[in-house]
Amino acid sequence: MSTRWQDITRHLTENGFDARSPGISVGKCKEPYIVVKHNGSSRYTGISTNIDVYDLLIYVPKDNYSDLEVLVLSVKEVMKKLEPLVFPNGSETPSFYDDGFQAHMISIEYRNYKKML
């Protein structure tokens, strides 16, 4: 049995993306990559269901800003194949320059509904 986080990470990797867990990346960004992060959960009102939220933090090296939008669109297209397991949450951050990694980043949110245990 796998978790949704594992399903998302595996799916992205199988489709040619460098998908990582938080804390793996150290130093300057040299190649595009995606950090897959579980971003908490909340109860779905009125029924015994939780909504888990996952962030996909998409990074490109500082000199490759022009590749960021293309990469984001590619990730969204690949993630459509995981529906109905996960759905886009409609939340996407504007691009952000992370000086620590010397990379541009955009975050996209996805959600998963699961029965409460």
Beta strands, then each sheet from edge to edge (+ up, - down):
strand 1: 19-20
strand 2: 33-44
strand 3: 49-61
strand 4: 87-92
strand 5: 96-98
strand 6: 103-115
sheet 1: 1+ 2+ 3- 6+ 4-
sheet 2: 1+ 2+ 3- 6+ 5-
end
